[in-house]
């Protein structure tokens, strides 16, 4: 009695323990500040977009002030094939957690069967003694009691008979060492990893849509500049023809002017191709067929500009905001829990099982209480020899946990590098943009003077041609730099982990 009481009192204590290491979220070291801005850089940028303190904008794409971009982002969040795939993987992980949690509860099954059987007289029946009260049912050793298998005599053939049966069986593993709980913990951490993977896909898709859209508007601006330059070159070619007819210019000037116009015209088809490809790239992100967005996006609009201030948050908040870091942390948690499950396999496994059934040779006897049968009791499984399988599994889980820890640290380091690179690129490109803008102003003035001198016969056409080429080159560089500033800002928002919170709420469809 004392032993039984001790076992009963010890069961709750054993059930509350779980072998293996308990997971503790790792602490990511972070710098005190994001960046250092040189004192001279502020004087270079005329209208800077400056990183500042404050929480990172959740809906950062709205900071560009472009309604079309906002609509595209919301449509991609709802319809992107990559996001939908991530959502289905999240649903699979939820189902896996349900499967893991089910092992903590008793398992109850019902069964019913009907069989027509014939037993060989030369089989195990021949070993049964002939004692019994009823020779018609003594073959199975029940001695005439209800449920016996009919036979004519011992050792003779048993005629075929019907066997009807239905009942229930139940089993429940006592999770004394926490094996089931560790597996459930592993599945729950896996679910968190899939949540963050979906968030990461949302962020990546949003950034890709914004980047492609800004590149599209940049390509359209480049196309506009090229077409305007073509008109200018064609006008200059007509001027050279007029001057040549008046004897004030040469055929060489006419040939050079026409060659420049034709070379500029040759730049237009590749730009039109790039525009179509970018529209198709956006369409793919939205789950659309090629050409589906042409009517919506082919009309050029001004390239959105960066906001004057960009909140970047605190470095210490990055690990909580970046979905890839949180995914790596969840994977480390899952790997830690799997060590406990592997350790629990070294200990005895106790399972409580039982069954209740009704068995009869006649269908109308299935309701008889005398036809009942039951069995219950615990079972104990102790690993004795497995060829070091359990030991190898444990070492594997430990190695996987160490790998996950290194992966987490690498992810954190990569995240801070992404932010630093994005901040540097964003500031540097703004300085380049404003210097190029100044060169455009100067080259435009140079073209005006060169054209005036050429009209008055004070210089040859070479000065005009050089000035035209310089202006076109600087204009294209300015368009490219202006677009790069905005795409670098998108890279910064992505590096900061902005967009979509950690609640995993389904985004609204932006149609």
Helices and strands as residue ranges (DSSP letters): H 2-16, H 41-44, E 50-52, G 60-64, H 67-79, H 81-102, E 107-117, G 124-127, G 138-140, E 161-174, H 179-245, H 251-285, H 294-297, E 309-311, G 315-317, H 318-321, H 323-344, E 349-360, G 363-365, G 369-371, E 372-381, H 389-455, H 461-495
